[in-house]
């Protein structure tokens, strides 16, 4: 037993000895002439990004030793604008050794703004020291082959040409137009409050009026700025600036910079729908810090904001070599070492018709109340114009308002009644001064009464009580069903926010009576009513279209064909609204006969508070005009419609 144990112990000692020899052989191999330079290169690459290079021995090309900290500082300096994002580094194979000199090839991969990669090879030279240790020969071209002492890499963003928003003819709506930026130089201003007052007076004189410019903080901004700074106040279209040029040109401290900016034909041109292109804001940069820098132009609101990524394209980047002087000034060397070309933005093509849009904007010009006018081509549903006021509007009410339609909705109620066979054009339907349904009293505007008259007269004169009394013949869901045949409540896909309406259905008798003349819980947008009106003119509803490219993925399918026995009488009554009813002001507008319906809609429990509507069509153009708190439609919405149609005929 004892002999067996000794033999086992001896065997273990032999195995351990052999293992030790194997490890020693491995270590000798790792430190050999071939692997030594690779270890030094790997140590360099590992410490490049962190600046921790103490494990690396450095010498200059003349053989003089260099402190590792000095090399780390030089790498950071040479990297310049790229220093904050060190490159990925990888040794390409083993170093080539010739006597006491080795050369290693390293792949340098910088990730530049926008995800662009700048990748190139560089070479690291090494020399064997007296102690057989490998030392890195430090020289600026290790970072990039064209760098020399004192150089730095400089990063320049190359903006992409912005894609245009195109009209229905494929022409750019936004184009480079002249602007003037008004600024102030602090050193030339002795009386800041007086300057503010003079500027404010001048800006308020611009016509058409521009949004108020807040100058309250200008004195503080001037006090905090450098004496020779250009403190920006506002950028004006050239035509607006020219109006007040003589009033502000000689004011103390005022300075002016002329340039161009991508702008629509006029300031108000479909402003709320299309959006604007403006200087990048702090909020833009905080929301997407990798996308923007100061000086960029960004789409805000409307289509410009919704399709910002498509329109702006992908910026490019250039890396150049610069040299910084002792005073901190930077001089370009003219050496560009990398260029990633920008990718231009893609256009967004719309159905907007410049002629119709200008007419719509002109119609709302000067309107101080919030208002909207939307026009749709009858034959195909193309949206021709979307104007919002005042001043182009801050919100696209034309598409997104959710308001009661008032008597304009009698178009829908009449269609439902005609479809049900509940009434005919000449059937006598009484129009009393007031009527009571389920304990609730309904009356006509200004308490008028017509007595027993043909239904066509009730419609043309907009008799609420007649429609309230007819409501039971629509049944619980008849009104909503009629609305759906005209596209209301549909799942629209326009490529931008739009409200397709919500029609009252069911409910107690009083609610159904109110809904029959556009009150109750029914809500619509001007676009929804213009689209419904186009359906009556065409004989079938088709989803309105705004975007041709990119086309919406899932547009709603066309509605059913409207019954000729219903839609023809309805068209007759809508024509009589203009010839003998509540919109006779439109009888003589040029461009052909106008069909339509006025509407006055209460929006709270006070009958004195009403919105005003007019919906209709002329030729191939259907439209809806809405005036928030507009009172009587005959004194607000109808005159705006007349201005629109006359402007359209003139253009």
Secondary structure, DSSP 8 states (H G I E B T S, - for coil): -HHHHHHHHHHHHHHHHHHHHHHHHHHHHHTSHHHHHHHHHHHHHHHHTT---TTS-EE-TTS-EE-HHHHHHHHHHHHGGGTTS--EEEE-S--EEETTEEEEEEEEEEE-GGG-EEEEEEEEEEEE-TTS-EEEE--GGGT-TT--TTEEEEEEEE------EE-TTS-BSSEEEEEEEEEE-GGG-S-HHHHHHHHHHHHHT-SS-------TTHHHHHHHS-TT--EEEEEEEHHHHHHHHHHHTTSTTEEEEEEEEEE-SSTTTTHHHH-EEEE--HHHHHH-TTT--TT-EEEESHHHHHTHHHHH-B-EEEEEEEEE-TTS-EEEEEEEEEEE--B----EEE---HHHHHHHHHHHTT--S-EEEEEEETTT-BEEEEEEETTT-SS-HHHH--B--GGGGHHHHHHHHHHTT---TT-EEEE-SEEEETTEEEE-GGG---EEEEHHHHHHHT-HHHHHHHGGGGTTTHHHHHHHHTTTT-----SS-----B---SS-HHHHHHHHTT-TT-BB-HHHHHHHHHHHHHTB----B-EEES--SS------B--HHHHHHHHHHHHHHHHTSTTGGGTT-SSS-EEEEEEEEE-SS-TT-EEEEEEEEETTEEEEEEETT---GGGTHHHHHHHHHHHHHH-
